[in-house]
Amino acid sequence: MTKIKMQKTNIPLIAALGLVVIGGAAAYRQHALALRPRVATPAVSAPRPDAPPPVTAAVRAQEAPLRAAVTTHPDALGPRWGLVAFYGQTGQGDKAAEQVDAIERLNPRDASNRMALGNTRMLLHQYDRAEEDYRQVIARQPKSATAWRGLATALFQQRRYFEARQAAQKAVALAPDNAGGHLILASSALEYALQFPNSGSRGSDLALAQSEFKKVQKALPENARVYYEMGRTAFGLEQADEAARDFSRSLQINPQQDIYWDAAQVYLKKSDRVTAQKLVEEGLKRYPNDASLHDLRGTLLQTGAAPDADAQAQAEFQKAVQLRPDTAAFQSDLGTADVRVNDMTGAQAAFEAAVRLDPTRSFPYQQLAGIYTRQGDPRRASEAARLSKAVLFNNQQLEQVQSLLLVHPDSVPLHLILADRFRDLQLTGPARDEYLLVQRLDSGNARARLGLAALAADRRGATLPPRFARSGPPPPSAAPSAGHPTSGR
């Protein structure tokens, strides 16, 4: 049996991948918040690049001797590589690229020059340009597993998970003993599955992710992040016991912030409120400004037996909204808590904020219909009730199509319906990946080609969803700025 290894040459790519694995976990938490079925209730933007270190006089002093060496010996590669490293460390990607271009002119047959530039751009968060570099290397050396791993990582960083998985599969096929390729493949398959509103319909992708993460775990037996991703995967496959073990092990190795919320959700799934509550409290001691944990504490209080549970829960939901006011699920939770303490003014504000942030969930509309009725505003009440029914119907249709795909996974018409619906909801990642899947099933499909072109045009001219005003809520087809559609919410 081939032993999987972690090679030193993978470190830049694995470090770069790790940044988005962390970002993917945050996106997953947002996704799960939007989809959870309880009544109380990336597309997430990419994580912000770290600011490069300031170019001080002391830093510039390190540049001077390198530039002098390049001037004195313009055909020498060593000083130019020194400048590449310097510019990479100081966040000056364009200047690093200039030096790599010069190195390529001096040594045009060495593809490692372009590979080095791709690696530098990855560390500078220039993922689209790194993708171009890796594709140039692959054009010269199509059997370079390192280049395929780099391409997969660059695509992953751009949340193009379907394409990232394809590139990672090529990398694994070329170098099956390299843990980096298996890590990228596992991560791509997991995020590909979890980006969809009904990730349970992507069981084969989750199974692939689980298999690949287990291979990585053997090569990295004490890596907290790998155990965390294994826990997410197991939870997606509804393997609560295995997810609990993986999350617990991750917390033992390194108790990072995002693990507490996910682990608590697993124990709630196992009907173990005591352990879930313990995890929430431990998490808040370490990370007192974690909005998701405050929201979950509010849920546990709201469903508990304390005499002032409703008031305590309202305070927790207010804290969550204060920390993250742009999360529709938190606004919806706060609205429900406000109703329970008869704060109808607060409830109206919270539910109106929820539909502004995510107009694809029916529950806030339903609640607003009741609030407007109590206010004696039948026109707005009627419109909110109509939209609640329309959104619920649309989401039920979405779930039906995904259920049909479980039976007919290679149905081009069903994938096209799903892709078009995701595009209507401005869920760009799922829509793009569905169109790409159609192209794999039917390479000449004109509708898929036009859909991908439309997505590119949408991205160039994206607009914000209409605000919820006295004229009535936005239509069900309006674009959410956060969260995902969900049935009955």
C-alpha positions in Angstrom: 0.0 0.0 0.0 1.3 3.4 -1.0 2.2 5.6 2.0 1.0 9.2 1.7 3.6 11.8 2.6 3.6 15.5 3.3 6.4 16.9 1.2 8.2 20.1 2.1 7.5 21.5 -1.4 3.8 21.6 -0.6 4.1 23.9 2.3 3.3 27.2 0.5 0.3 25.7 -1.2 -0.9 24.0 2.0 -0.5 27.2 3.9 -2.5 29.1 1.3 -5.1 26.4 1.2 -5.4 26.6 5.0 -6.5 30.2 4.8 -9.5 29.3 2.8 -10.2 26.1 4.8 -10.7 28.4 7.7 -12.7 30.8 5.6 -14.7 27.8 4.3 -15.5 26.9 7.9 -16.9 30.4 8.5 -18.9 30.2 5.3 -20.2 26.8 6.4 -21.3 28.2 9.7 -23.2 31.0 7.9 -24.7 28.4 5.5 -25.8 26.2 8.4 -27.3 29.1 10.2 -29.4 29.9 7.2 -30.6 26.3 6.7 -31.4 25.1 10.2 -35.0 24.0 10.4 -36.0 25.3 13.8 -38.8 27.9 13.9 -36.7 30.4 15.8 -34.5 31.1 13.0 -19.3 33.7 1.0 -23.0 33.7 -1.3 -20.6 34.4 1.5 -17.7 36.7 0.6 -14.1 35.4 0.5 -12.0 36.1 3.6 -10.2 39.5 3.5 -6.6 39.3 2.5 -4.1 40.1 5.2 -2.6 43.6 4.8 1.1 43.4 3.7 3.7 44.7 6.2 4.5 48.4 5.9 7.5 49.1 3.6 9.6 51.1 6.1 13.0 52.6 5.5 14.5 49.6 7.2 12.7 47.3 4.8 13.7 49.4 1.8 17.3 49.1 3.0 17.1 45.4 2.3 16.0 46.0 -1.2 18.9 48.3 -2.2 21.8 45.7 -2.3 19.6 43.3 -4.2 18.7 45.9 -6.9 22.4 46.9 -7.0 23.4 43.3 -7.7 20.7 43.0 -10.5 22.1 46.2 -12.0 25.7 45.0 -11.8 24.9 41.4 -13.0 21.7 41.7 -15.1 22.0 38.1 -16.4 22.4 36.5 -12.9 19.4 34.7 -11.6 20.3 34.7 -7.9 19.8 38.4 -7.2 16.5 38.4 -9.1 15.2 35.5 -7.1 16.3 37.4 -4.0 14.1 40.3 -5.2 11.2 37.9 -5.9 11.4 36.7 -2.3 11.7 40.2 -0.9 8.7 41.5 -2.9 6.7 38.5 -2.0 7.3 39.1 1.7 6.5 42.8 1.4 3.3 42.3 -0.6 4.6 43.8 -3.8 3.2 41.2 -6.2 3.6 43.3 -9.4 7.3 43.9 -8.7 7.8 40.2 -8.0 6.1 39.4 -11.3 8.4 41.8 -13.1 11.5 39.9 -11.8 10.0 36.5 -12.7 9.3 37.7 -16.2 12.9 38.8 -16.5 14.1 35.4 -15.1 11.9 33.7 -17.7 13.5 35.7 -20.5 16.9 34.7 -19.2 15.9 31.0 -18.8 12.8 30.4 -20.9 12.8 26.6 -20.7 12.5 26.4 -17.0 8.9 26.1 -16.0 9.8 26.4 -12.3 10.1 30.1 -12.8 6.4 30.5 -13.5 5.6 28.0 -10.8 7.4 30.1 -8.3 5.5 33.2 -9.4 2.2 31.3 -8.9 3.3 30.3 -5.4 4.2 33.9 -4.6 0.9 35.2 -5.9 -1.0 32.6 -3.8 0.7 34.0 -0.6 -0.3 37.5 -1.8 -3.9 36.4 -2.2 -3.8 37.1 -6.0 -5.6 33.9 -6.7 -6.9 34.6 -10.2 -3.4 35.6 -11.4 -1.9 32.6 -9.7 -4.4 30.4 -11.6 -3.0 31.8 -14.9 0.6 31.0 -13.8 -0.3 27.4 -12.9 -2.1 27.0 -16.2 1.0 28.2 -18.1 3.1 25.6 -16.3 0.6 22.8 -17.1 0.6 23.8 -20.7 4.3 23.2 -20.7 4.3 20.2 -18.3 0.9 18.6 -18.3 2.1 15.8 -16.0 3.3 18.2 -13.3 1.4 17.1 -10.1 2.8 20.2 -8.3 1.2 22.5 -10.9 -2.1 20.7 -10.8 -2.1 21.0 -7.0 -1.3 24.7 -7.3 -4.2 25.2 -9.8 -6.6 23.3 -7.6 -5.6 25.5 -4.7 -6.0 28.7 -6.7 -9.5 27.6 -7.9 -10.4 26.6 -4.4 -9.4 30.0 -3.1 -11.8 31.5 -5.7 -14.6 29.2 -4.4 -14.7 27.4 -7.8 -15.1 24.1 -6.1 -16.2 21.9 -9.0 -13.1 23.0 -11.0 -10.9 22.7 -8.0 -12.0 19.1 -7.4 -11.3 18.2 -11.0 -7.8 19.7 -10.9 -7.1 18.0 -7.5 -8.2 14.6 -8.9 -5.7 15.1 -11.7 -3.0 15.9 -9.1 -3.8 12.9 -7.0 -3.7 10.6 -10.1 -0.3 11.9 -10.9 1.1 11.8 -7.3 -1.1 9.5 -5.2 1.4 9.5 -2.3 1.3 13.3 -1.8 -0.9 14.4 1.1 -1.3 17.9 -0.3 -3.2 16.6 -3.3 -5.5 14.6 -1.1 -6.1 17.5 1.2 -7.1 19.8 -1.7 -9.3 17.1 -3.2 -11.0 16.5 0.2 -11.6 20.2 0.9 -12.9 20.8 -2.6 -15.4 18.0 -2.5 -16.6 19.1 1.0 -17.1 22.7 0.1 -18.7 21.8 -3.2 -21.3 19.7 -1.3 -21.9 22.2 1.5 -22.4 25.2 -0.8 -25.8 23.8 -1.9 -29.0 24.6 0.1 -29.6 20.9 0.5 -26.1 19.5 1.0 -27.7 16.1 2.0 -28.4 15.6 -1.7 -24.6 15.6 -2.4 -23.9 12.4 -0.4 -21.4 11.0 -3.0 -19.3 14.2 -2.8 -19.3 14.1 1.0 -18.3 10.4 0.9 -15.4 11.3 -1.3 -14.4 14.1 1.1 -14.5 11.8 4.0 -12.4 9.1 2.3 -9.8 11.7 1.3 -9.6 13.4 4.7 -9.0 10.0 6.3 -6.0 9.6 4.1 -4.7 13.0 5.0 -5.3 12.3 8.7 -2.9 9.3 8.5 -0.2 11.6 7.1 -1.1 14.4 9.6 -2.2 12.6 12.7 -2.2 15.5 15.1 -3.6 18.3 12.9 -6.6 20.0 14.6 -7.9 21.5 11.3 -8.0 18.1 9.6 -10.0 16.6 12.4 -12.3 19.6 12.3 -12.9 19.1 8.5 -13.5 15.4 9.1 -16.1 16.4 11.7 -17.9 18.7 9.3 -17.9 16.0 6.7 -19.3 13.4 9.1 -22.0 15.8 10.2 -23.0 16.4 6.6 -23.3 12.6 6.2 -25.5 12.6 9.4 -22.9 10.5 11.2 -23.3 12.3 14.5 -21.2 10.0 16.7 -18.2 10.2 14.3 -18.6 13.9 14.0 -18.6 14.3 17.8 -15.4 12.3 18.0 -13.7 14.3 15.3 -14.7 17.7 16.8 -13.6 16.6 20.3 -10.2 15.5 19.1 -9.8 18.8 17.2 -10.7 20.7 20.4 -8.1 18.7 22.4 -5.3 19.5 19.9 -6.2 23.2 19.4 -9.4 24.7 20.6 -10.0 27.1 17.7 -13.0 29.4 17.7 -15.2 27.9 15.0 -15.1 24.4 16.4 -17.3 25.1 19.5 -20.4 26.1 17.5 -20.2 23.1 15.2 -19.5 20.6 18.0 -22.4 22.0 20.0 -24.7 21.5 17.0 -23.6 17.8 16.8 -24.5 17.2 20.5 -27.9 18.9 20.0 -28.4 16.5 17.1 -27.6 13.7 19.6 -30.2 15.2 22.0 -27.4 15.9 24.5 -28.2 19.5 25.6 -25.9 19.3 28.6 -22.8 18.8 26.5 -24.0 21.3 23.9 -24.5 23.9 26.7 -21.0 23.2 28.1 -19.4 23.7 24.7 -21.2 27.0 24.2 -20.1 28.3 27.6 -16.5 27.1 27.1 -16.5 28.7 23.7 -17.8 32.1 25.0 -15.2 32.1 27.7 -12.4 31.9 25.1 -14.2 34.0 22.4 -16.7 36.3 24.1 -17.5 38.2 20.8 -18.5 35.1 18.8 -21.9 36.0 17.5 -22.8 32.5 16.5 -22.2 31.2 20.0 -24.4 34.0 21.5 -27.1 33.1 19.1 -26.9 29.4 20.0 -26.9 30.3 23.7 -30.1 32.3 23.1 -31.6 29.2 21.5 -30.7 27.0 24.4 -32.1 29.5 26.8 -35.3 29.9 24.8 -35.9 26.2 24.8 -34.9 25.8 28.5 -37.0 25.9 31.7 -35.6 29.0 33.4 -38.4 31.4 34.6 -36.9 34.4 32.8 -35.7 32.3 29.8 -37.4 34.6 27.2 -35.7 37.8 28.5 -32.3 36.1 28.8 -32.6 34.7 25.3 -33.6 38.1 23.9 -30.5 39.6 25.4 -28.3 36.9 23.7 -29.9 37.4 20.3 -29.5 41.2 20.7 -25.8 40.6 21.4 -25.5 38.3 18.3 -27.1 41.0 16.1 -25.0 43.7 17.6 -21.9 41.7 16.7 -23.1 40.7 13.2 -26.1 42.8 12.1 -25.8 41.5 8.5 -26.8 37.9 9.3 -30.4 37.2 8.4 -30.7 34.2 10.7 -29.7 36.3 13.8 -32.2 39.0 12.9 -34.9 36.4 12.6 -34.0 34.8 15.9 -34.1 38.3 17.5 -37.5 38.9 16.0 -38.9 35.7 17.4 -37.5 36.5 20.8 -39.1 40.0 20.6 -42.5 38.5 19.9 -42.2 36.2 22.9 -41.6 39.2 25.2 -44.3 41.2 23.3 -41.8 43.8 21.9 -43.6 44.1 18.6 -41.7 47.2 17.5 -38.4 45.4 17.9 -39.8 42.3 16.2 -40.9 44.3 13.2 -37.5 45.9 12.8 -35.7 42.5 13.2 -37.9 40.7 10.7 -37.8 43.5 8.2 -34.0 43.4 8.5 -34.1 39.6 7.9 -35.9 39.9 4.6 -33.7 42.7 3.5 -30.7 40.5 4.1 -32.2 37.3 2.7 -35.6 37.6 0.9 -35.6 33.9 0.2 -36.9 32.6 3.5 -40.6 32.5 4.2 -40.7 32.6 8.0 -39.9 36.4 8.4 -42.6 37.2 5.9 -45.1 35.0 7.8 -44.3 36.8 11.0 -44.5 40.3 9.4 -47.9 39.4 8.1 -49.1 38.9 11.6 -47.4 42.1 12.9 -48.9 44.2 10.1 -52.3 42.8 10.8 -52.1 43.8 14.5 -51.1 47.3 13.3 -54.2 47.5 11.2 -52.2 47.6 7.9 -54.1 45.0 5.8 -52.3 46.0 2.5 -48.8 45.2 3.9 -50.1 42.2 5.8 -51.6 40.7 2.6 -48.4 41.3 0.6 -46.3 39.7 3.3 -48.6 36.7 3.5 -48.5 36.4 -0.3 -44.7 36.5 -0.4 -44.4 34.0 2.4 -46.5 31.5 0.4 -44.6 32.2 -2.8 -41.1 31.9 -1.2 -42.2 28.6 0.5 -43.5 27.2 -2.8 -40.3 28.2 -4.6 -38.1 26.6 -2.0 -40.2 23.4 -2.0 -39.7 23.2 -5.8 -36.0 23.6 -5.3 -35.9 20.7 -2.8 -38.0 18.6 -5.2 -35.5 19.1 -8.0 -32.6 18.2 -5.8 -34.5 15.1 -4.6 -35.1 14.0 -8.2 -31.4 14.4 -8.9 -30.7 11.7 -6.3 -32.7 9.3 -8.5 -31.5 10.7 -11.8 -28.0 12.2 -11.1 -27.1 12.5 -14.8 -30.2 14.3 -15.9 -29.2 17.3 -17.9 -32.6 19.0 -17.8 -32.8 18.7 -14.0 -29.3 20.1 -13.6 -30.2 23.0 -15.9 -33.3 23.7 -13.9 -31.3 23.8 -10.7 -28.6 25.9 -12.2 -31.1 28.5 -13.5 -32.8 28.6 -10.1 -29.5 29.1 -8.3 -28.7 31.9 -10.6 -32.1 33.5 -10.0 -31.2 33.4 -6.3 -27.7 34.8 -7.0 -26.1 31.8 -5.5 -23.3 32.1 -8.0 -21.1 29.2 -6.8 -23.8 26.5 -7.0 -25.1 27.9 -10.3 -21.7 27.9 -11.9 -20.9 24.4 -10.7 -24.3 23.1 -12.0 -23.6 24.6 -15.4 -20.1 23.1 -15.4 -21.6 19.7 -14.5 -24.0 20.0 -17.4 -21.1 20.7 -19.7 -19.4 17.6 -18.5 -22.5 15.6 -19.2 -23.3 17.4 -22.5 -20.2 19.2 -23.8 -22.1 21.1 -26.5 -25.0 22.3 -24.3 -25.8 25.8 -25.4 -27.9 26.7 -22.4 -25.1 25.9 -20.0 -22.7 28.0 -22.1 -25.1 30.9 -22.1 -25.7 30.4 -18.3 -22.0 30.7 -17.5 -21.7 33.8 -19.7 -24.7 35.3 -17.9 -23.1 34.6 -14.5 -19.9 36.4 -15.7 -22.0 39.3 -16.8 -24.0 39.3 -13.5 -20.7 39.4 -11.6 -19.5 42.4 -13.5 -22.8 44.3 -13.0 -24.1 42.9 -9.6 -26.5 45.1 -7.7 -27.8 45.0 -4.1 -31.3 43.6 -3.4 -34.1 46.1 -3.0 -34.7 47.3 0.5 -37.8 46.4 2.4 -39.9 49.5 2.5 -43.5 50.5 3.2 -44.4 49.6 -0.3 -43.9 46.0 0.5 -41.2 43.3 0.7 -39.0 42.5 -2.2 -40.2 39.8 -4.6 -39.1 36.2 -3.9 -36.7 36.3 -6.8 -34.8 39.1 -5.3 -31.1 38.4 -4.6 -30.0 37.7 -1.1 -26.9 39.3 0.1 -26.2 36.5 2.6 -27.6 33.1 3.5 -29.4 30.5 1.4 -33.0 29.6 0.6 -34.6 27.1 3.0 -37.9 25.4 3.2 -40.4 26.8 5.5 -38.3 29.6 6.8 
